Amino acid sequence: MNARLLSLGIVAGALTLFAWETLSNAALPWHRMTMRTFVDSSAAVAAIRQHAPENGLYVDDRGVIAAVSLLPDQSSKAALLGPMMGRQIVLDLLVAAVLLLVMLRLPRATTAQYAGVFAVAAFAISASMFVSNWNWWGYPAAWTLVQVVDRTVAFALMGLVMGWIVNRSAKRSTTDEWGGVRGHGALPSAHGNSPARR
């Protein structure tokens, strides 16, 4: 895979991930539906700042966990949306680069199979993270479910796009590993050692 296609795969994967994150958080209602608002937001923020003088993660063994990230004047963080989105796209580029390098080390697969592998990996990792938060910290079950599904869909879409680009790369050479590596004495697969179909 040449440098141009490598760059294309990274950028396309990152933009796919970023587009889904934007749609999921800004247009779909499911994240907001799993969260509640304070009865009196101003009073709650003032009380939090009084008992949490510095930004950080605060916990109490009676079941309270709070991520505090207030601005000095306690104003809305909406003005910081641009810089936060910029950092997110950089993060998505790094994620896409790592996953593309992993993808190029895997046996050759169809585009749909790449999407499936990404989805299964995302499901397992996000379930480990978010379900652990539900178990140990009491995060709501509905919030947990949405996070797991959200990540699974995001990475399935990214795998679909990046898999399509990888499979269109004329430079990727055929190797014996493309159909998977079979151990001695194992039963032959349905397609033998032939490369996976696109």
BELSUL-V482380 format. One record per residue. PHI is phi as a letter, one per 20 degrees, with the letter a starting at -180 (* if undefined). NEAR is the number of other C-alpha atoms within 10 Angstrom. Layout:
# BELSUL-V482380
phi:PHI near:NEAR
phi:PHI near:NEAR
This chain:
# BELSUL-V482380
phi:* near:17
phi:f near:11
phi:f near:8
phi:f near:8
phi:f near:16
phi:f near:19
phi:f near:14
phi:f near:15
phi:f near:23
phi:f near:24
phi:f near:19
phi:f near:18
phi:f near:28
phi:f near:25
phi:f near:18
phi:f near:22
phi:f near:27
phi:f near:21
phi:f near:13
phi:f near:20
phi:f near:18
phi:f near:13
phi:f near:12
phi:f near:17
phi:e near:13
phi:d near:12
phi:d near:11
phi:e near:11
phi:e near:11
phi:f near:16
phi:f near:17
phi:f near:12
phi:f near:11
phi:e near:14
phi:c near:10
phi:d near:7
phi:d near:7
phi:f near:9
phi:f near:8
phi:c near:8
phi:f near:10
phi:f near:11
phi:f near:11
phi:f near:12
phi:f near:15
phi:f near:12
phi:f near:11
phi:f near:15
phi:f near:16
phi:f near:10
phi:e near:9
phi:c near:16
phi:f near:10
phi:c near:14
phi:f near:14
phi:r near:11
phi:d near:11
phi:d near:13
phi:c near:11
phi:b near:9
phi:f near:7
phi:e near:7
phi:o near:10
phi:d near:10
phi:c near:14
phi:c near:13
phi:e near:11
phi:d near:16
phi:b near:13
phi:e near:17
phi:f near:10
phi:g near:8
phi:e near:6
phi:l near:12
phi:e near:9
phi:f near:9
phi:e near:11
phi:g near:8
phi:f near:9
phi:e near:9
phi:g near:10
phi:g near:10
phi:f near:9
phi:f near:12
phi:f near:13
phi:f near:11
phi:f near:12
phi:f near:16
phi:f near:17
phi:f near:13
phi:f near:14
phi:f near:21
phi:f near:20
phi:f near:15
phi:f near:15
phi:f near:25
phi:f near:19
phi:f near:12
phi:f near:19
phi:f near:21
phi:f near:12
phi:f near:10
phi:g near:19
phi:f near:14
phi:e near:11
phi:e near:14
phi:g near:16
phi:g near:25
phi:b near:21
phi:f near:17
phi:g near:20
phi:f near:17
phi:f near:17
phi:f near:26
phi:f near:25
phi:f near:18
phi:f near:17
phi:f near:23
phi:f near:23
phi:f near:16
phi:f near:16
phi:f near:21
phi:f near:21
phi:f near:12
phi:f near:15
phi:f near:20
phi:f near:20
phi:g near:12
phi:f near:14
phi:f near:19
phi:f near:21
phi:f near:14
phi:f near:15
phi:f near:17
phi:f near:11
phi:e near:10
phi:d near:16
phi:m near:14
phi:f near:16
phi:g near:14
phi:f near:15
phi:f near:14
phi:f near:18
phi:f near:22
phi:f near:16
phi:f near:16
phi:f near:19
phi:f near:21
phi:f near:15
phi:g near:20
phi:f near:22
phi:f near:23
phi:f near:21
phi:g near:22
phi:f near:27
phi:f near:24
phi:f near:22
phi:f near:27
phi:f near:28
phi:f near:23
phi:f near:22
phi:f near:28
phi:f near:27
phi:f near:18
phi:f near:19
phi:f near:25
phi:f near:18
phi:e near:14
phi:f near:14
phi:f near:10
phi:e near:11
phi:f near:13
phi:e near:8
phi:e near:11
phi:c near:12
phi:f near:12
phi:e near:15
phi:g near:17
phi:e near:20
phi:n near:18
phi:d near:10
phi:d near:13
phi:f near:8
phi:f near:6
phi:n near:6
phi:f near:7
phi:f near:9
phi:f near:10
phi:f near:11
phi:f near:7
phi:d near:10
phi:m near:12
phi:d near:15
phi:f near:14
phi:g near:18
phi:f near:15
phi:f near:11
phi:e near:13
